Structures are given as structure tokens and as C-alpha cells.
Amino acid sequence: MSSGNDFQPQTLTKPALGEQEAAELVDRVFGLKVSWIRSLPSYDDQNFHVCVPAEGAAEYVLKITNSEDSQEPDLIEAQTQAMMFLSAEGFPSATPCLTKDGNIMSLESGDTRAGSKKYMVRLLTYLPGTPVAKIATNAQILYEIGRLAASMDKVLSEKFHHPSVKSLHRGQFIWNLANVPLLDQYIYALGQNKYRAVVEQVIEQFKGKVIPKLSSFRACINHGDLNDHNILVDSSSASLENPQYKVSGILDFSDMSYGYYVFEVAIAIMYMMIESPDPLSVGGHVLAGFESIVSLTAEERGALFLLVSGRFAQSLVIAAHTALLYPENKEYLTITAKTVWKHLMTMFEMGQEAVEKTWFETAKAYTHHAPA
């Protein structure tokens, strides 16, 4: 979901290769003949689902990074190395197919014209499963997602020591939750929307109540975008009434950065709320799963309401701003905006105390019986 560290996207940043061009790219860079290829939806990169003839046929995702982020090879290296590390640690993460030169990525021209934009290209293993956005979530999978979020951050922070990791210090990165105050300069994109005042209230409360406490939060490496389209699941139960799910894939590491444990759980809660028919109950299940691995401190818990609200604000403002820059992609960019507005308004109407009571009481119930 990212578009540069300082969020100053330029026009035509997104690659626009056709399927035939993408297939030729796979052949030229990776030495693989494509049997079929189809475009996948994306925010500001370009992705293709690719199949190559092999024993049983091998499937990949061709990821063509936008031209701005392609100028930061160390950052893409860190993201890719983190994916490889997590896969080796048993997490369902994609791994790269090496280029013909034995590299994990390659900088390629968009076309043969002089001065054409350069894009970083990777071919990643295809992960099976259904996006969480397409299932009816239940307490069991919400708990598992919380547990996964904590486990992933913990192992990355404690054991991932690749030299490229320093590039994850992304001070002005707009999607890092610490940078909610940066939304001030883009809030004009909301127009005179009747809900704009709520977003402005979130930003001001964030400045006053969250920013001064950041130094007391425990730092870690965040995935940063555990949304309902970036988590794939498989059903491990034949029961239609009470399906049991397991996470089968973690996608899109482009928002990775140094942050705090509490950021990851807040982001996961926000995105799991979007698709839920009972959004305010979601937080407690995700929190319980997260705290089965990493318990939050009192100060971290106290910031959770505003951190979730802050992510709602980021989603709304950044989508609105980007839609002004890329009106042809407006429908995709603002697809969840109506639901996000509704949930943010509901949270503020209920108030922090009531919402936290719901979350914390649900999470506490898990101390007596964890899910099967």
C-alpha cells in the first residue's frame, strides 16, 4: 500500500505492462516460459499470477514495483529477505525465484524507449488460500490472526539480522502509525465531508495522547499492513456451520518498517473490523491472540483505541488523496471508504471507555479458555 517514504507520489508511477509484455519479462529475466498469465489487483505496484510448465505446473506472482519505490533497492531487499527468513522459520510467506543471474530481484525498463521508467521486478512463489475479506470471520480465525501478528513481529525483531534491515527505519513513511500527525497536510482531500471533523479530532488526540507515549512502547519490526486482503486462509474443518481456519499465506511486505508491537495489533484490529458484521467485538479476539504471545503493557493498552482510530484516519485520508492523483483508479482506492467511515463514527459515538471495555473483557475471557 505504500508509495514512497515521504508520500510524494508522481504521476504514472504505477507500472502498466500488458500480459504479453509481462510474460516476455518472465522469460527474459527468470528464464521461464509462461503457459498462462493474468493480472491481479494492486494499490500502486503491478502484480501478475503466472503459471509455468513444470511437474504439476508451478505458479508464481510476478511483482513489478512502482518506479518511486524501485529507487530504494535496499528497502526492497530488506522486505524480500524478511519474507525468506519468515518462510524458513515456518511462516506461510512467499519466497523469490532467482533471476538467470542468481539474484532475488532485477531492475528493468518499462519499455525499450530511452528514458523510460525503471521498475524492480521479483518473481515470488504463489500462496494458495482465500483472502480473509472473502470469508465470514469467526472468533477462532481472529484469534489466530492476532497470534500470527505477534509471533511474526517477535521473531523478526529477535532473530532477523540481515544488513539491509537498517532500511526499515523509515522516518517519514506515511503508513507508519507514528506518522498520523502527517495527515494534516493531506486532509484537504476529504473535501468538506461531514465526517472530516472526526478525522481532525483523531489527529489532534493522537498528537496529544499517543505521540508523547511512544518512547514507552516496546519497539519491533512491523509488517504494517495485515489487512483482510493480505492474509490468506484455508479451512481445516468440514463443518459449514463452524469452520476452523488456518492462515495459509501472508502477503505484501511493502509497508514493513520499525514501529512498536502495539502498532501491529491495532492495525490488525482495524482491518478485521472492516469486513465484520459485528465490528466492535473483533478487537477482543485479535487482542487475545496477540497477547498469547506478547502481552501489552498498561500504557500500550491505553493507546489502543486511538491507534485503531488513527489507522482508520490514515486509510481514509491517504485513499482520498491518492484518488485525486489517480482518478482512473478511484474505485479501487476508495473501495472500503464507506465502511471505514461507518466504523470510525461508531467507535467515537460509543467512546473510548465503552469500546475498550468490550475489547478487554473479551480478551480476558480467553485467559480461562483459549480456542481449540
QUIBEL-V78584 format. One record per residue. D_FIRST is the distance of its C-alpha to the first C-alpha in Angstrom with 2 decimals. Layout:
BEGIN
d_first=D_FIRST
d_first=D_FIRST
END
This chain:
BEGIN
d_first=0.00
d_first=3.75
d_first=6.77
d_first=9.79
d_first=11.54
d_first=13.37
d_first=11.08
d_first=13.69
d_first=12.17
d_first=15.14
d_first=16.12
d_first=15.90
d_first=13.21
d_first=11.89
d_first=14.45
d_first=16.92
d_first=19.16
d_first=21.49
d_first=22.27
d_first=25.47
d_first=23.90
d_first=21.33
d_first=24.32
d_first=26.30
d_first=23.57
d_first=23.73
d_first=27.51
d_first=27.70
d_first=25.30
d_first=25.73
d_first=29.14
d_first=28.30
d_first=29.62
d_first=27.36
d_first=29.16
d_first=26.45
d_first=22.86
d_first=20.53
d_first=17.20
d_first=14.29
d_first=11.74
d_first=8.25
d_first=5.65
d_first=6.77
d_first=8.51
d_first=11.62
d_first=12.81
d_first=16.42
d_first=18.50
d_first=21.55
d_first=24.98
d_first=27.66
d_first=31.30
d_first=32.25
d_first=34.16
d_first=32.66
d_first=29.94
d_first=26.87
d_first=23.34
d_first=20.26
d_first=16.72
d_first=16.65
d_first=13.33
d_first=13.50
d_first=11.12
d_first=10.89
d_first=14.00
d_first=12.94
d_first=11.17
d_first=14.09
d_first=16.41
d_first=15.55
d_first=17.16
d_first=17.99
d_first=14.45
d_first=13.70
d_first=17.16
d_first=16.51
d_first=13.55
d_first=15.81
d_first=18.87
d_first=17.40
d_first=16.74
d_first=20.32
d_first=21.70
d_first=20.36
d_first=21.75
d_first=25.02
d_first=25.07
d_first=24.97
d_first=21.40
d_first=20.09
d_first=17.61
d_first=17.49
d_first=19.54
d_first=19.77
d_first=22.69
d_first=24.48
d_first=25.14
d_first=28.79
d_first=29.08
d_first=27.98
d_first=24.61
d_first=21.24
d_first=19.52
d_first=20.90
d_first=20.24
d_first=21.29
d_first=22.17
d_first=20.70
d_first=24.36
d_first=27.84
d_first=28.24
d_first=28.97
d_first=26.22
d_first=23.47
d_first=19.95
d_first=19.19
d_first=16.36
d_first=15.95
d_first=16.81
d_first=16.90
d_first=18.59
d_first=17.64
d_first=19.88
d_first=19.14
d_first=19.00
d_first=21.05
d_first=20.63
d_first=19.53
d_first=16.21
d_first=17.14
d_first=16.25
d_first=19.33
d_first=21.84
d_first=23.89
d_first=22.88
d_first=25.87
d_first=26.77
d_first=27.01
d_first=23.45
d_first=22.05
d_first=24.30
d_first=23.19
d_first=19.48
d_first=20.56
d_first=22.78
d_first=20.21
d_first=17.82
d_first=20.85
d_first=22.24
d_first=19.19
d_first=18.85
d_first=22.63
d_first=23.15
d_first=20.48
d_first=22.04
d_first=25.58
d_first=25.67
d_first=22.90
d_first=24.64
d_first=23.47
d_first=24.17
d_first=20.59
d_first=19.54
d_first=20.49
d_first=17.45
d_first=15.39
d_first=17.23
d_first=14.62
d_first=16.71
d_first=15.01
d_first=11.33
d_first=10.30
d_first=8.18
d_first=11.31
d_first=13.59
d_first=16.47
d_first=15.18
d_first=15.60
d_first=18.62
d_first=16.65
d_first=15.73
d_first=19.39
d_first=18.90
d_first=16.48
d_first=18.19
d_first=20.43
d_first=17.81
d_first=18.91
d_first=22.36
d_first=25.28
d_first=23.71
d_first=26.12
d_first=23.54
d_first=22.37
d_first=25.02
d_first=23.46
d_first=20.16
d_first=22.44
d_first=24.40
d_first=21.48
d_first=20.61
d_first=24.32
d_first=24.96
d_first=22.05
d_first=23.65
d_first=27.04
d_first=26.56
d_first=23.53
d_first=23.31
d_first=27.00
d_first=26.51
d_first=23.66
d_first=26.33
d_first=27.79
d_first=24.69
d_first=24.51
d_first=21.99
d_first=20.03
d_first=17.03
d_first=14.06
d_first=11.64
d_first=9.65
d_first=7.71
d_first=10.83
d_first=10.25
d_first=12.85
d_first=11.28
d_first=10.49
d_first=14.15
d_first=16.96
d_first=20.52
d_first=24.04
d_first=27.04
d_first=29.74
d_first=32.30
d_first=34.35
d_first=34.72
d_first=33.16
d_first=34.14
d_first=32.56
d_first=30.06
d_first=29.02
d_first=25.60
d_first=24.31
d_first=20.81
d_first=20.80
d_first=17.34
d_first=14.34
d_first=11.33
d_first=8.18
d_first=9.20
d_first=6.90
d_first=6.60
d_first=10.37
d_first=12.79
d_first=16.24
d_first=16.65
d_first=19.02
d_first=19.89
d_first=19.96
d_first=16.33
d_first=15.33
d_first=17.83
d_first=16.89
d_first=13.22
d_first=14.69
d_first=17.36
d_first=15.27
d_first=13.29
d_first=16.59
d_first=18.35
d_first=16.51
d_first=18.35
d_first=21.49
d_first=24.77
d_first=25.79
d_first=22.70
d_first=24.72
d_first=26.18
d_first=22.92
d_first=22.58
d_first=25.90
d_first=25.30
d_first=21.96
d_first=23.69
d_first=26.74
d_first=24.94
d_first=23.16
d_first=26.52
d_first=28.33
d_first=26.77
d_first=26.07
d_first=28.01
d_first=26.68
d_first=29.12
d_first=30.60
d_first=28.63
d_first=25.28
d_first=26.28
d_first=27.41
d_first=23.99
d_first=22.15
d_first=22.69
d_first=21.29
d_first=18.28
d_first=17.40
d_first=18.25
d_first=16.18
d_first=12.95
d_first=14.19
d_first=14.82
d_first=11.44
d_first=9.96
d_first=12.93
d_first=13.27
d_first=9.90
d_first=9.85
d_first=13.50
d_first=13.29
d_first=10.87
d_first=13.18
d_first=16.07
d_first=14.93
d_first=14.20
d_first=16.70
d_first=16.96
d_first=13.52
d_first=14.33
d_first=15.20
d_first=11.96
d_first=9.96
d_first=12.69
d_first=13.65
d_first=13.73
d_first=14.90
d_first=18.56
d_first=18.32
d_first=16.34
d_first=19.10
d_first=21.74
d_first=20.73
d_first=20.33
d_first=23.71
d_first=25.28
d_first=24.35
d_first=25.88
d_first=28.87
d_first=29.65
d_first=29.18
d_first=28.01
d_first=31.26
d_first=31.35
d_first=27.74
d_first=28.21
d_first=31.54
d_first=30.03
d_first=27.35
d_first=29.81
d_first=32.67
d_first=30.67
d_first=29.51
d_first=33.10
d_first=34.48
d_first=32.76
d_first=34.95
d_first=37.83
d_first=36.33
d_first=33.14
d_first=31.94
d_first=33.61
END
